Amino acid sequence: MTLTEYAIKFTQLSEYAPNVVVDEQMRAEQFQEGLRLNIRAQVAPFMLCTYSEVVARALVREREMEQAQRLRSKNSRFGGSKKWEQDFKRQKFLIPNNNPENKSSIVRLQI
């Protein structure tokens, strides 16, 4: 269930339990308790007091996690950092001898 789906369901169900969500802070706490652990762990340290703040922060965290997952899957499909390391190791680095005063000029040759 996505966070948006959870927020909608939470709002719908909270109408049937007015004693559980008495005020805005209690509503925020109850919503936060129902979050997935990996998102809750990122939202809880902010000690947010309103439902809308908790939802907004949780949505940001969910989006960040999705972006990180896409990046990881993209890297694994294209060889990731291991492929880059292998390509880097195959390159040869030469220091030209024609100018001994300029030892900092390094030429990289692609094999």
N, C-alpha and C positions, 0 to 999 in steps of 0.2 A: 504494500500500500504506500503510495506516495504521501508526502507531507501535506500536500493540498487536499488529497482525499481524506486524510486523517483529520485535518482541520474542519472540513465540511461535516464529517461524521460526528466529530466532537461537538460541534455547534448544534447539530440536530438532536443528539442524545442528551445534551445538557438541559434542554427544555423539559425533559422528563425527570430531571434530578435537581430541582432548584435548591435543595438543602446541601448538595455537594458543592455547588458553585455559587455560594452566597454573595461574594463580592468579586471585584476585578482581580485582586491578588490571588484569591483562592482559585479562581478560574485559570489564571496563568500557571499556578502550581500544579493543578490537576492535569492541564494540558501537557506541561513539561514532563510530568511523571509517565505519561503515556508514549513519549517519544522513544524511538529506537535508542538503545544504549549509546551507540557511537555518536549520535547527534546530541542526545541529552548531555553527555559528558562535555561537549563543546559549548552548550548553551548555559548550563548551570552556573559556571563561574561568573557570569555577568550579573547574576542576581536581579533579573528583570522582574518588574512588578506588575506589568500589564500583559494581558493576553496578546494584544497586537504586537508588543515588543518581542515576546517569546516566539510568536509565529514568524515575524520578520527575520529574527536572528536564525531560527531553525531553517527557514527557506534559504538563507544565504549559505549556511553550512551544507545543506543538502546539495545545492548547486555546485559548491566547491568540490564536494566529494564526487559528484557525477563528472565534473571536468577532469579531476585527477584520474578517475577510472578510465575515461576515454583516452587520456594521454598514455596511461599504462598499457592499454590494449593496442593503441597505435604503435607504441614502441615495440611491443612484443611481436606485432605483425611484420614490422620492418627491421627486425633485428635488434632494436633497442640500443642501449649504450654499449653492449658487448660488440656489436658489429662495428660501431665507431672506433672502439679500442683496437679491434683487429685491423681495420683500415689504417689507423694511425701507426701501428707497429710495422706495417708493410712499407711505409714511407722511409726513404733514406734522406738523411740530412748531411749536407756537405758544406764545408767551409772553404771558400775559394782561396787559393794560394797566391793569386796574382796581386793582392793588396794586403801585405802583412800588417800594415798599420790599422786596418779596419777589421779587427777580429770579430766584431759583433755582427757582421753581415753573414747570415746563414741562408743557404739556398735549400729549399725543400723540393725534392724530385718525386714525382708520382710514379710508382712502378706499375 
